[in-house]
Amino acid sequence: MSSNEIYDSWRVSGANNRWVYYMLDAGCRLVSRRTSHRVADSIMEWYSGRDPGLPAVVAGNLRKAFPALPPHQIEWLAMSTLRSYARGVADYLRARRDPPLMLPPGDGNHEALADPGGKVILCAHMGNWELGGVVLGKRIGPHWVLAFPERDEGLDRFRRRRRDRAGLVTVHPGEGLDTILHLRRLLEQGRSLIVLVDREVGRDRIEVTFRNRSTYFLKSPALLAEMADVPVIPVAVMAEGRGSYRPVVGRPCRLRGLGPQPCQFP
C-alpha cells in the first residue's frame, strides 16, 4: 500500500504540513510554556469550530471506549483530548531548548527497558509518542522507529531531523522484504525497535483486545518479535500537568504463534 493510499484511508488534517510546523516551531521559541499552551488551546478550539468533523471523530472513538459515559461527558473528553494533543505538539517543539519534566516511571516494569538484548516497543496514539521516543532513546540508547511517511515531504524531513538528533533512526514500512530482514537482524543484534501499532494497513493487521473490545493492530511488529525471539513491551509517555510527563511501561511478553497474548497497554 502506498503512502497516498494510507492517508486516503485515514482522516488527515490539512494543517499537518511543514509550514504550520515551521511557524509553530518559531513561535514556541519566543514565548513561555504557559503561553504556548494557551495559544495551542486557542488554535485547536478555532480549528475544531472550523472543522466540526474532527471532534466528532474523536468523540466517536471515545464513545466506543467509554460506552457508559453520557454524551456531554464524551464531548468534553473529545475537546480535552484535542487540547492535550495541541499542547503535546507545543512541548514537542519546545523540547530542544526547554525540555519537559520527566517524572519517574509509575510502574514496576520499566526495568525491562534497560535489559540487554533486542526488544519491540509498542506505542499507541496515547500520550506524547514523539517525546516518548526521545525518552526511550535516553533510557535504552539509540533505537529504530518504524514510522509511516508524512504526506508532506517537508514535514517528513522535519520529523526525521528531530529524531536523528535524539539518536533515533527512522524506517518507513512497505519498503520491501529487505526492510523486514534488516529489522530482524537489528533485533537479533540486540537493537530495539519502537512502533505505533494501533492502526492497520491493508493485510498487515491482527485482531486484538484493546480496552475490552476487539480491534485491529499492525501485525508486522508482532511477526518481527516472534521471528527474532525478542520480547514485546507496551509503553506510553503520558502527560501529567503542564509540561510534565510520566513513562508507563506494560508487562513484557514473548509471542508464540500470534495466538491470544497477555500483553496489555498501560
Beta strands, then each sheet from edge to edge (+ up, - down):
strand 1: 101-102
strand 2: 119-123
strand 3: 143-146
strand 4: 168-171
strand 5: 192-196
strand 6: 206-210
strand 7: 213-217
strand 8: 232-239
strand 9: 244-249
sheet 1: 1+ 9+ 8- 2- 5- 3- 4-
sheet 2: 6+ 7-
end
